Amino acid sequence: MTYEQRVEVTQRIIAVLDDWGVADSDQIRLLGLPEGTRSRVIRSYRNEKPLPEDEKVFERVEHFAGIAHALWTSNPRNHHAGALWMNRTNDHFQDRTPLQTMMEDGLNGIEAVRIHLDCSYDWHVNGQ
């Protein structure tokens, strides 16, 4: 990816997390940024700084893009429906919100949310 493409992807993912109501400090955790990363770094990502070239970070970015796409596909006429779904408790996640699940369970929780929303990703992961 070019530098400009990395900046664009970064801005889109930060915007998705913002739309879901994720605080800057929680965005750091969800993105898997190094411990000790300050919240103000998220502001620089909103502007013209790309996320670090880290395979683990971009794995999470890919999942967030997949989750956002699945939410949009489910509700293409209601931009806010995805944020509502991400913040509403769900039996599938033991009465936690999808965001809580991702925060508490890390990458496993992120994958669980994506699998729940995106059956084609589920088929890919489970080899069907």
PyRosetta script that sets phi, psi and omega in degrees:
from pyrosetta import init, pose_from_sequence

init()
pose = pose_from_sequence("MTYEQRVEVTQRIIAVLDDWGVADSDQIRLLGLPEGTRSRVIRSYRNEKPLPEDEKVFERVEHFAGIAHALWTSNPRNHHAGALWMNRTNDHFQDRTPLQTMMEDGLNGIEAVRIHLDCSYDWHVNGQ")
pose.set_psi(1, 140.9)
pose.set_omega(1, 175.7)
pose.set_phi(2, -74.2)
pose.set_psi(2, 166.7)
pose.set_omega(2, 177.5)
pose.set_phi(3, -59.0)
pose.set_psi(3, -44.6)
pose.set_omega(3, -178.6)
pose.set_phi(4, -63.3)
pose.set_psi(4, -39.8)
pose.set_omega(4, 177.7)
pose.set_phi(5, -65.2)
pose.set_psi(5, -39.9)
pose.set_omega(5, 177.7)
pose.set_phi(6, -63.4)
pose.set_psi(6, -40.0)
pose.set_omega(6, 177.5)
pose.set_phi(7, -63.0)
pose.set_psi(7, -44.7)
pose.set_omega(7, -179.4)
pose.set_phi(8, -62.9)
pose.set_psi(8, -45.1)
pose.set_omega(8, 178.5)
pose.set_phi(9, -62.2)
pose.set_psi(9, -43.7)
pose.set_omega(9, 179.3)
pose.set_phi(10, -58.7)
pose.set_psi(10, -48.5)
pose.set_omega(10, -178.1)
pose.set_phi(11, -63.4)
pose.set_psi(11, -38.8)
pose.set_omega(11, 179.5)
pose.set_phi(12, -66.5)
pose.set_psi(12, -42.6)
pose.set_omega(12, -178.8)
pose.set_phi(13, -68.9)
pose.set_psi(13, -41.6)
pose.set_omega(13, 177.1)
pose.set_phi(14, -62.2)
pose.set_psi(14, -39.6)
pose.set_omega(14, 177.9)
pose.set_phi(15, -63.5)
pose.set_psi(15, -39.4)
pose.set_omega(15, 177.0)
pose.set_phi(16, -61.9)
pose.set_psi(16, -48.6)
pose.set_omega(16, -179.7)
pose.set_phi(17, -63.2)
pose.set_psi(17, -38.6)
pose.set_omega(17, 175.1)
pose.set_phi(18, -61.3)
pose.set_psi(18, -45.3)
pose.set_omega(18, 179.7)
pose.set_phi(19, -59.6)
pose.set_psi(19, -34.9)
pose.set_omega(19, 179.4)
pose.set_phi(20, -76.9)
pose.set_psi(20, -6.2)
pose.set_omega(20, 178.6)
pose.set_phi(21, 82.4)
pose.set_psi(21, 26.0)
pose.set_omega(21, -178.6)
pose.set_phi(22, -84.5)
pose.set_psi(22, 124.5)
pose.set_omega(22, 178.6)
pose.set_phi(23, -64.4)
pose.set_psi(23, 154.0)
pose.set_omega(23, -178.6)
pose.set_phi(24, -55.2)
pose.set_psi(24, -43.6)
pose.set_omega(24, -179.1)
pose.set_phi(25, -63.6)
pose.set_psi(25, -34.8)
pose.set_omega(25, 177.6)
pose.set_phi(26, -75.4)
pose.set_psi(26, -30.3)
pose.set_omega(26, 175.4)
pose.set_phi(27, -62.2)
pose.set_psi(27, -37.8)
pose.set_omega(27, 177.9)
pose.set_phi(28, -60.0)
pose.set_psi(28, -46.4)
pose.set_omega(28, 178.7)
pose.set_phi(29, -65.1)
pose.set_psi(29, -46.8)
pose.set_omega(29, -178.5)
pose.set_phi(30, -62.0)
pose.set_psi(30, -37.2)
pose.set_omega(30, -179.7)
pose.set_phi(31, -77.7)
pose.set_psi(31, -9.9)
pose.set_omega(31, 179.7)
pose.set_phi(32, 72.4)
pose.set_psi(32, 29.8)
pose.set_omega(32, 177.8)
pose.set_phi(33, -72.2)
pose.set_psi(33, 156.9)
pose.set_omega(33, -176.1)
pose.set_phi(34, -56.9)
pose.set_psi(34, 145.0)
pose.set_omega(34, 176.3)
pose.set_phi(35, -58.5)
pose.set_psi(35, 140.1)
pose.set_omega(35, -178.4)
pose.set_phi(36, 93.4)
pose.set_psi(36, -5.9)
pose.set_omega(36, 176.3)
pose.set_phi(37, -64.2)
pose.set_psi(37, 129.7)
pose.set_omega(37, -178.0)
pose.set_phi(38, -82.4)
pose.set_psi(38, 151.2)
pose.set_omega(38, -178.1)
pose.set_phi(39, -59.4)
pose.set_psi(39, -30.0)
pose.set_omega(39, -176.9)
pose.set_phi(40, -65.9)
pose.set_psi(40, -18.1)
pose.set_omega(40, 178.5)
pose.set_phi(41, -64.4)
pose.set_psi(41, -28.9)
pose.set_omega(41, 178.7)
pose.set_phi(42, -62.8)
pose.set_psi(42, -36.2)
pose.set_omega(42, 176.5)
pose.set_phi(43, -59.9)
pose.set_psi(43, -40.8)
pose.set_omega(43, 180.0)
pose.set_phi(44, -67.9)
pose.set_psi(44, -31.0)
pose.set_omega(44, 176.1)
pose.set_phi(45, -70.7)
pose.set_psi(45, -29.0)
pose.set_omega(45, 177.1)
pose.set_phi(46, -68.4)
pose.set_psi(46, -24.7)
pose.set_omega(46, -177.3)
pose.set_phi(47, -93.5)
pose.set_psi(47, -105.7)
pose.set_omega(47, -172.1)
pose.set_phi(48, -123.9)
pose.set_psi(48, 20.6)
pose.set_omega(48, 179.7)
pose.set_phi(49, -107.6)
pose.set_psi(49, 130.4)
pose.set_omega(49, 178.8)
pose.set_phi(50, -83.4)
pose.set_psi(50, 158.3)
pose.set_omega(50, 172.3)
pose.set_phi(51, -61.1)
pose.set_psi(51, 155.9)
pose.set_omega(51, 179.3)
pose.set_phi(52, -62.9)
pose.set_psi(52, 148.8)
pose.set_omega(52, 177.0)
pose.set_phi(53, -76.7)
pose.set_psi(53, 84.1)
pose.set_omega(53, -177.3)
pose.set_phi(54, -132.0)
pose.set_psi(54, 125.5)
pose.set_omega(54, -176.8)
pose.set_phi(55, -57.0)
pose.set_psi(55, -39.1)
pose.set_omega(55, -178.9)
pose.set_phi(56, -68.1)
pose.set_psi(56, -38.7)
pose.set_omega(56, 178.2)
pose.set_phi(57, -65.3)
pose.set_psi(57, -45.7)
pose.set_omega(57, -177.3)
pose.set_phi(58, -72.2)
pose.set_psi(58, -22.4)
pose.set_omega(58, 171.5)
pose.set_phi(59, -63.8)
pose.set_psi(59, -43.6)
pose.set_omega(59, 178.4)
pose.set_phi(60, -67.6)
pose.set_psi(60, -40.4)
pose.set_omega(60, 177.7)
pose.set_phi(61, -58.3)
pose.set_psi(61, -43.8)
pose.set_omega(61, 178.9)
pose.set_phi(62, -60.7)
pose.set_psi(62, -41.7)
pose.set_omega(62, 178.1)
pose.set_phi(63, -64.6)
pose.set_psi(63, -43.2)
pose.set_omega(63, 179.9)
pose.set_phi(64, -63.7)
pose.set_psi(64, -38.6)
pose.set_omega(64, 176.9)
pose.set_phi(65, -63.4)
pose.set_psi(65, -41.4)
pose.set_omega(65, 178.2)
pose.set_phi(66, -65.2)
pose.set_psi(66, -40.9)
pose.set_omega(66, 178.0)
pose.set_phi(67, -64.0)
pose.set_psi(67, -47.0)
pose.set_omega(67, -179.5)
pose.set_phi(68, -60.9)
pose.set_psi(68, -41.4)
pose.set_omega(68, 179.4)
pose.set_phi(69, -64.9)
pose.set_psi(69, -43.2)
pose.set_omega(69, 179.0)
pose.set_phi(70, -63.1)
pose.set_psi(70, -40.4)
pose.set_omega(70, 177.8)
pose.set_phi(71, -64.9)
pose.set_psi(71, -42.0)
pose.set_omega(71, 179.1)
pose.set_phi(72, -65.1)
pose.set_psi(72, -41.5)
pose.set_omega(72, 179.6)
pose.set_phi(73, -61.9)
pose.set_psi(73, -37.3)
pose.set_omega(73, 179.7)
pose.set_phi(74, -71.7)
pose.set_psi(74, -29.9)
pose.set_omega(74, -175.6)
pose.set_phi(75, -139.2)
pose.set_psi(75, 64.4)
pose.set_omega(75, -173.6)
pose.set_phi(76, -66.8)
pose.set_psi(76, -20.1)
pose.set_omega(76, -177.4)
pose.set_phi(77, -97.9)
pose.set_psi(77, -6.2)
pose.set_omega(77, -177.9)
pose.set_phi(78, -127.1)
pose.set_psi(78, 97.6)
pose.set_omega(78, -177.5)
pose.set_phi(79, -59.5)
pose.set_psi(79, -29.6)
pose.set_omega(79, -175.3)
pose.set_phi(80, -87.9)
pose.set_psi(80, -11.7)
pose.set_omega(80, -177.1)
pose.set_phi(81, -61.9)
pose.set_psi(81, -37.6)
pose.set_omega(81, 179.0)
pose.set_phi(82, -62.3)
pose.set_psi(82, -43.8)
pose.set_omega(82, 178.9)
pose.set_phi(83, -64.6)
pose.set_psi(83, -38.9)
pose.set_omega(83, 177.2)
pose.set_phi(84, -62.0)
pose.set_psi(84, -45.7)
pose.set_omega(84, -179.3)
pose.set_phi(85, -62.8)
pose.set_psi(85, -41.2)
pose.set_omega(85, -178.1)
pose.set_phi(86, -65.7)
pose.set_psi(86, -22.7)
pose.set_omega(86, -176.0)
pose.set_phi(87, -110.5)
pose.set_psi(87, 10.7)
pose.set_omega(87, 179.3)
pose.set_phi(88, -107.9)
pose.set_psi(88, 136.7)
pose.set_omega(88, 179.4)
pose.set_phi(89, -59.6)
pose.set_psi(89, 150.8)
pose.set_omega(89, -173.7)
pose.set_phi(90, -140.5)
pose.set_psi(90, 128.6)
pose.set_omega(90, 179.0)
pose.set_phi(91, -56.0)
pose.set_psi(91, -36.1)
pose.set_omega(91, -178.1)
pose.set_phi(92, -60.4)
pose.set_psi(92, -26.5)
pose.set_omega(92, -178.4)
pose.set_phi(93, -109.9)
pose.set_psi(93, 35.1)
pose.set_omega(93, 178.8)
pose.set_phi(94, 54.6)
pose.set_psi(94, 48.5)
pose.set_omega(94, 179.2)
pose.set_phi(95, 58.9)
pose.set_psi(95, 26.6)
pose.set_omega(95, 170.8)
pose.set_phi(96, -103.7)
pose.set_psi(96, 161.3)
pose.set_omega(96, 172.8)
pose.set_phi(97, -76.9)
pose.set_psi(97, 158.0)
pose.set_omega(97, 173.9)
pose.set_phi(98, -56.8)
pose.set_psi(98, -37.7)
pose.set_omega(98, 177.8)
pose.set_phi(99, -64.3)
pose.set_psi(99, -43.0)
pose.set_omega(99, 176.8)
pose.set_phi(100, -59.9)
pose.set_psi(100, -42.8)
pose.set_omega(100, 180.0)
pose.set_phi(101, -58.9)
pose.set_psi(101, -45.2)
pose.set_omega(101, -180.0)
pose.set_phi(102, -67.2)
pose.set_psi(102, -40.4)
pose.set_omega(102, 179.9)
pose.set_phi(103, -66.8)
pose.set_psi(103, -44.2)
pose.set_omega(103, -174.7)
pose.set_phi(104, -79.0)
pose.set_psi(104, -33.2)
pose.set_omega(104, -174.2)
pose.set_phi(105, -104.7)
pose.set_psi(105, 0.3)
pose.set_omega(105, 177.2)
pose.set_phi(106, 62.2)
pose.set_psi(106, -140.5)
pose.set_omega(106, -176.9)
pose.set_phi(107, -59.3)
pose.set_psi(107, -37.6)
pose.set_omega(107, 177.3)
pose.set_phi(108, -61.3)
pose.set_psi(108, -39.5)
pose.set_omega(108, 178.1)
pose.set_phi(109, -68.9)
pose.set_psi(109, -38.8)
pose.set_omega(109, 178.2)
pose.set_phi(110, -62.5)
pose.set_psi(110, -45.4)
pose.set_omega(110, 178.5)
pose.set_phi(111, -64.2)
pose.set_psi(111, -38.6)
pose.set_omega(111, 179.7)
pose.set_phi(112, -62.7)
pose.set_psi(112, -40.8)
pose.set_omega(112, 178.3)
pose.set_phi(113, -65.5)
pose.set_psi(113, -44.1)
pose.set_omega(113, -179.9)
pose.set_phi(114, -63.8)
pose.set_psi(114, -44.0)
pose.set_omega(114, 179.5)
pose.set_phi(115, -61.7)
pose.set_psi(115, -40.6)
pose.set_omega(115, 179.5)
pose.set_phi(116, -61.5)
pose.set_psi(116, -37.9)
pose.set_omega(116, -176.4)
pose.set_phi(117, -86.6)
pose.set_psi(117, -31.5)
pose.set_omega(117, -167.3)
pose.set_phi(118, -121.9)
pose.set_psi(118, 96.7)
pose.set_omega(118, -176.6)
pose.set_phi(119, -65.8)
pose.set_psi(119, -30.4)
pose.set_omega(119, 179.1)
pose.set_phi(120, -68.4)
pose.set_psi(120, -35.0)
pose.set_omega(120, 175.4)
pose.set_phi(121, -68.3)
pose.set_psi(121, -39.7)
pose.set_omega(121, 177.3)
pose.set_phi(122, -58.5)
pose.set_psi(122, -44.6)
pose.set_omega(122, 178.4)
pose.set_phi(123, -62.5)
pose.set_psi(123, -40.2)
pose.set_omega(123, 179.9)
pose.set_phi(124, -62.5)
pose.set_psi(124, -46.2)
pose.set_omega(124, -177.1)
pose.set_phi(125, -67.9)
pose.set_psi(125, -41.5)
pose.set_omega(125, -175.8)
pose.set_phi(126, -90.8)
pose.set_psi(126, 4.7)
pose.set_omega(126, 174.0)
pose.set_phi(127, 69.3)
pose.set_psi(127, 25.7)
pose.set_omega(127, 179.7)
pose.set_phi(128, -99.7)
pose.dump_pdb("model.pdb")
